[in-house]
Amino acid sequence: MSSGSFRASRRIRGHDPYLPGEQPILPGSVIKLNTNENPYPPSPQVEKAIASEVERLNLYPNPPACDLRHTVARLHDLEPNQIIFGNGSDDLLNLCIRCFSDDELSVGMMHPSYSLYEVLARVQGSEMIQVPFADDRFSLNLEAIASCGSNLFFLTSPHAPSGRVYRLAELRRLAATFSGLLVIDEAYADFAPETALPLLEEFDHLLITRTLSKSYSLAGLRVGYAIGHPKVIKQLDMVREVYNLDRLAQAGAQAALNDREHFQECLSKIIEQREWLSEQFHSIGWRTLPSGANFVFVRPETADKKFGPSVASSLFHHLATDKILVRYFPKHPLTESYLRISIGKQQEMVMLMNSVKQWTSKDQR
């Protein structure tokens, strides 16, 4: 067999892909608290809506997902031309990179943050500017962001992996001083006390991305949307894959968005368990950052009050031995001493704390 002479592009050679949290082959065999999924199933209406579309799978879906755009417009009191849907919010982040960055137009992000931003920029051949946080509470350095010179800037709010919430007044000051396209990634905004949505009336260079993976329990369906000025949405639409949201996804998302009662019920339970878990860690003296997301970011300590990367790694592996998966980010000084723990059901949170107590008792021996 002869071999071809084709080569991978210069941008792909040596490329490091995004690495998601571990996805076990048999998910029911572990307590999965490592990828910020919703522990509750989606609205019962989702299954019915998807089933009703099966006999129409011979037909292409509506390319711009018009019904969904109108639904979200009503939900947020906006116009449909301010909204675009994608195959998860990651699809929309990729569209932003395609439209507003290249080898001359750089991309900016807070560091550490969602590592996919850097991966997408690298594939595009765009320079990535990483702006450090002002302190270990993940406070923003507004002056550094405003002067970074990027054409496109990604900010996760609430921040991942810390859960830090950035208040509306602070985001307003940022939007007023940054001249490029500011993308506020609100993947976890439904769990937070406020959102950047009111700023859309004030700034035409602001784009907000949302996902239905977290608060709507649709991680497996891959649906996300972005909201911004019509001129920005039009630009994104120009490079969107024509059928980027399939027929089943559109039907399921529509059902999930319309069932407000189920949405609020699940949201309340997750926030309640988040506050309970945070209080459990506070009661044993562990530093836990205030969270506006569906996870907590906690710094484990030994019985003699030692903490650090080796301590966080020890608890991470202990929990894994107990078949409890959490997330550890050892590659940055701000995260190397912490674990990020997704909020599960009440019984799962109790089992987590029992395992933590076993680890601390073992440490005492």
C-alpha positions in Angstrom: 0.0 0.0 0.0 1.4 3.4 -1.0 1.3 6.3 1.4 0.2 9.8 0.5 2.2 13.0 0.8 -0.4 15.1 2.6 0.6 16.9 5.8 -1.2 18.3 8.8 -1.5 22.0 8.8 1.1 24.0 10.7 -1.4 25.0 13.3 -2.3 21.4 14.1 1.2 20.0 14.4 2.0 19.8 18.1 -1.5 20.9 19.0 -2.7 20.0 22.5 -6.4 19.3 22.5 -8.9 20.3 25.3 -9.0 17.6 27.9 -12.5 17.2 29.5 -13.1 15.7 32.9 -13.0 11.9 33.1 -16.1 10.2 31.6 -16.4 6.7 33.1 -17.4 3.9 30.9 -19.9 2.7 33.5 -21.1 6.0 35.0 -23.5 4.4 37.4 -20.5 2.8 39.2 -19.2 6.1 40.5 -20.4 9.3 42.0 -19.6 11.8 39.2 -18.8 15.2 40.6 -16.1 16.3 38.1 -17.8 17.8 35.0 -20.5 20.1 36.5 -23.4 18.2 35.1 -26.9 18.6 36.5 -27.6 15.6 38.9 -31.3 15.7 37.9 -32.9 14.5 34.7 -34.4 17.1 32.3 -38.0 18.0 32.1 -40.3 15.0 31.3 -41.5 17.1 28.4 -38.1 16.8 26.7 -38.5 13.1 26.1 -42.0 13.6 24.6 -40.8 16.4 22.4 -37.9 14.4 21.1 -40.0 11.3 20.4 -42.5 13.4 18.4 -39.6 14.4 16.0 -38.3 10.9 15.3 -40.6 10.3 12.4 -39.4 13.5 10.8 -35.7 12.7 10.9 -35.7 12.4 7.1 -36.1 16.2 7.0 -33.4 18.8 7.7 -33.9 20.9 10.9 -34.6 24.6 10.7 -31.2 26.1 10.0 -31.3 29.1 12.3 -33.5 27.4 14.9 -36.1 30.1 14.6 -38.5 28.8 17.2 -35.8 28.6 19.8 -34.6 32.1 19.0 -38.2 33.4 19.6 -38.5 31.4 22.8 -35.3 32.9 24.2 -36.2 36.3 23.0 -39.4 36.1 25.1 -37.5 34.7 28.0 -35.1 37.6 28.2 -37.3 40.3 26.7 -35.2 40.7 23.6 -35.6 40.5 19.8 -34.9 37.2 17.9 -32.2 38.9 15.8 -30.2 39.3 19.0 -29.9 35.5 19.5 -28.0 32.7 17.8 -28.0 29.0 18.8 -25.2 26.5 18.6 -24.2 22.9 19.2 -23.4 23.7 22.8 -22.0 27.1 23.9 -18.5 25.7 22.8 -19.8 26.0 19.2 -20.5 29.7 19.8 -17.1 30.3 21.4 -15.6 28.8 18.3 -17.7 31.0 16.0 -16.4 34.0 17.9 -12.8 32.9 17.3 -13.5 32.4 13.6 -15.1 35.8 13.2 -13.1 38.1 15.4 -9.5 36.7 15.5 -6.7 35.7 13.2 -2.9 36.0 13.0 -3.3 39.7 13.4 -6.3 40.0 15.8 -5.4 38.6 19.2 -7.6 36.9 21.8 -7.6 37.6 25.5 -8.7 35.6 28.5 -8.3 35.6 32.3 -5.7 33.0 33.4 -6.5 30.5 34.7 -9.9 30.0 33.2 -11.8 27.8 30.7 -8.9 26.2 28.8 -10.9 25.7 25.6 -10.5 29.4 24.8 -6.7 28.9 24.3 -7.2 25.7 22.3 -9.6 27.4 19.9 -7.3 30.4 19.5 -4.3 28.1 18.8 -6.2 26.3 16.0 -7.1 29.6 14.4 -3.5 30.8 14.5 -4.4 33.7 16.9 -2.2 35.0 19.6 -3.6 34.4 23.1 -3.1 37.0 25.7 -3.5 35.7 29.2 -4.3 38.3 31.9 -3.5 37.3 35.5 -6.0 37.8 38.3 -5.4 40.6 40.9 -5.3 38.2 43.8 -6.1 34.7 45.1 -9.8 35.5 45.3 -9.8 35.7 41.4 -10.5 39.4 41.4 -10.4 41.1 38.0 -7.7 43.6 37.0 -9.9 45.9 34.9 -7.0 48.1 33.8 -5.0 45.1 32.6 -7.9 43.8 30.6 -8.6 47.1 29.0 -5.0 47.6 28.0 -4.3 44.1 26.8 -4.8 45.0 23.2 -6.9 42.0 22.2 -9.7 42.2 19.6 -11.8 39.6 21.5 -11.8 38.8 25.2 -13.4 35.9 27.0 -14.6 36.3 30.6 -16.3 33.5 32.5 -18.9 34.8 35.0 -19.3 33.1 37.3 -15.7 32.2 36.9 -14.6 28.6 36.4 -13.1 26.9 38.2 -13.5 29.2 41.3 -17.2 30.0 41.1 -16.4 33.7 41.7 -19.3 36.0 40.8 -18.5 39.3 39.1 -21.1 41.9 40.0 -23.0 43.9 37.4 -21.3 47.2 38.3 -17.9 45.7 37.8 -18.8 44.2 34.5 -20.2 47.6 33.4 -16.9 49.3 34.2 -15.1 46.6 32.2 -17.4 47.0 29.2 -16.9 50.7 29.3 -13.1 50.5 29.2 -12.5 47.5 26.8 -12.9 48.4 23.2 -12.9 44.9 21.6 -15.6 42.3 21.6 -16.2 41.3 25.2 -17.7 37.8 25.5 -19.1 37.0 28.9 -19.4 33.3 29.2 -22.4 32.7 31.5 -22.4 28.9 31.5 -23.3 29.0 35.2 -25.3 32.2 35.4 -28.6 30.6 36.3 -27.0 29.6 39.6 -25.8 33.1 40.3 -27.5 36.1 42.0 -27.3 38.3 38.9 -26.3 38.3 35.2 -24.8 40.7 32.7 -27.9 40.7 30.5 -28.9 44.3 31.5 -25.7 45.5 29.9 -26.8 44.5 26.4 -28.9 47.7 26.3 -25.8 49.8 27.0 -23.0 48.2 24.9 -23.0 46.9 21.4 -19.6 45.2 21.7 -20.9 42.8 24.4 -21.8 39.1 23.7 -23.2 36.8 26.3 -23.1 33.0 25.9 -25.3 30.5 27.7 -25.6 26.7 27.7 -28.5 24.4 28.5 -26.0 21.8 29.7 -26.0 22.8 33.3 -29.2 24.3 34.6 -31.5 22.6 32.1 -29.9 19.1 32.4 -29.2 18.9 28.6 -25.4 18.2 28.6 -25.9 15.2 26.4 -28.0 17.1 23.8 -25.5 19.9 23.1 -27.4 23.2 23.0 -26.2 26.7 23.7 -27.0 30.2 22.6 -25.5 33.7 22.5 -27.1 37.1 22.9 -25.7 40.3 21.6 -26.2 43.2 19.2 -27.9 42.2 15.9 -24.7 43.2 13.9 -22.6 40.8 16.0 -25.2 38.0 15.7 -25.3 38.5 11.9 -21.5 38.2 11.7 -21.6 34.9 13.7 -24.5 33.6 11.5 -22.3 34.1 8.4 -19.8 31.4 9.6 -22.2 29.1 11.5 -22.5 25.6 10.2 -25.8 25.6 8.3 -27.4 22.7 10.4 -25.5 23.2 13.6 -28.4 22.2 15.8 -30.2 19.0 14.8 -34.0 18.4 14.9 -34.0 16.4 18.1 -31.9 19.0 19.9 -34.1 21.8 18.8 -37.2 20.0 20.0 -35.7 19.0 23.3 -34.3 22.4 24.0 -37.7 24.0 23.3 -39.4 21.7 25.8 -36.8 22.3 28.5 -37.0 26.1 28.1 -40.8 26.1 28.3 -41.0 24.0 31.5 -40.2 26.8 33.9 -41.5 24.9 36.9 -39.2 22.0 36.5 -36.3 24.4 35.8 -36.8 26.3 39.0 -37.3 23.2 41.1 -34.0 21.7 40.0 -32.2 25.0 40.4 -33.4 25.5 43.9 -32.3 22.0 45.0 -28.8 22.5 43.5 -28.3 25.9 45.2 -29.5 24.5 48.5 -27.0 21.6 48.3 -24.2 24.0 47.2 -24.8 26.1 50.3 -25.0 23.0 52.5 -21.7 21.7 51.1 -19.9 25.0 51.5 -21.0 25.2 55.1 -19.7 21.7 55.7 -16.3 22.7 54.5 -16.4 26.0 56.4 -17.3 24.1 59.6 -14.0 22.1 59.4 -12.0 25.2 58.6 -11.3 24.6 54.9 -11.1 27.7 52.7 -14.1 27.6 50.3 -14.6 30.4 47.8 -18.1 31.8 47.6 -19.7 30.2 44.5 -22.4 31.4 42.1 -22.2 28.2 40.1 -23.2 24.5 40.5 -19.9 23.6 42.1 -17.6 24.6 45.0 -13.9 25.3 45.0 -12.3 24.1 48.2 -8.8 24.0 49.6 -8.3 20.7 51.6 -6.3 20.7 54.8 -4.7 18.0 56.9 -5.5 17.6 60.6 -2.5 19.8 61.4 -3.7 22.6 59.1 -1.3 21.9 56.2 -2.5 22.6 52.7 -0.9 22.7 49.3 -0.7 20.7 46.0 0.3 17.5 47.7 -2.6 17.7 50.1 -5.1 18.4 47.3 -3.7 15.6 45.3 -3.9 13.2 48.2 -7.7 13.9 48.7 -8.3 13.8 45.0 -6.8 10.3 44.8 -8.5 9.2 48.0 -11.9 10.2 46.6 -11.2 8.4 43.4 -10.4 5.2 45.4 -13.9 5.7 47.0 -15.3 6.0 43.4 -16.0 9.7 43.8 -14.8 11.8 40.9 -13.9 15.4 41.4 -11.7 17.8 39.4 -8.1 18.9 40.2 -6.2 21.6 38.3 -2.5 21.2 39.3 -1.0 23.4 36.6 -1.5 26.9 38.1 -0.5 28.4 41.5 -4.1 29.7 42.0 -5.7 26.3 41.6 -3.0 23.7 42.5 -4.1 23.5 46.2 -7.9 23.3 45.5 -10.4 20.8 44.3 -13.5 21.7 42.3 -16.5 19.6 43.3 -19.8 19.6 41.3 -23.0 19.7 43.2 -24.9 16.4 43.2 -28.0 15.0 44.9 -28.2 15.2 48.7 -27.2 11.6 49.2 -24.2 12.1 47.0 -23.1 15.1 49.0 -23.4 13.2 52.3 -21.3 10.3 50.8 -18.7 12.8 49.7 -18.4 14.3 53.1 -18.2 10.9 54.7 -15.3 10.1 52.5 -13.6 13.4 53.3 -13.9 12.7 57.0 -12.4 9.3 56.5 -9.5 10.9 54.7 -8.9 13.4 57.5 -9.1 10.6 60.1 -6.6 8.6 58.2 -4.4 11.6 58.1 -4.6 11.9 61.9 -3.4 8.4 62.3 
